[in-house]
Amino acid sequence: MDFNLVRKDMKMFSFEALRTDCDNFFEGVIVGQEVEKLNGQLKNLFGEPVYPSKERLAHKVRQTVDGFGGVMPGQTLYFKDLGQDSILAMLWPWKDGQRTTVKIIQK
């Protein structure tokens, strides 16, 4: 999986705000039905989310995510281990029930 291809895929979606778009970090705010479409595309790229899940987070995943504020109930985490590198996608819903912050990071 190539991070630049993931970033390119994000251009297919309508973001209310694009906060960051650089070589190893993408962050934006997406609204409403776009979240469902985005989740579908992230599942195509990453597979099923590692959080929420019936399985515990692997140590490497936990370490990586903790460096970005961790993951809490209501949030979604996708993770792809690429050996020395990894790519994670975090979806953090807002309390307004409409907006979701999307962070995609290559580490």
NORUR-V374942 format. One record per backbone hydrogen bond with DSSP energy under -1.0 kcal/mol. NH is the residue of the N-H (numbers start at 1). CO is the residue of the C=O. If there is no record, write none. Layout:
((NH/CO) (NH/CO))
//
This chain:
((6/2) (7/3) (8/4) (9/5) (10/6) (11/8) (12/9) (13/10) (16/29) (17/29) (19/27) (20/27) (22/25) (26/104) (27/20) (28/102) (29/17) (30/100) (32/98) (34/31) (35/32) (37/33) (38/34) (39/35) (40/36) (41/37) (42/38) (43/39) (44/40) (45/41) (46/42) (47/43) (50/77) (51/77) (62/58) (63/59) (64/60) (65/61) (66/62) (67/63) (68/65) (69/66) (70/65) (75/72) (76/91) (77/51) (78/89) (80/87) (82/85) (87/80) (88/105) (89/78) (90/103) (91/76) (92/101) (94/99) (97/94) (100/30) (101/92) (102/28) (103/90) (104/26) (105/88) (106/24) (107/86))
//
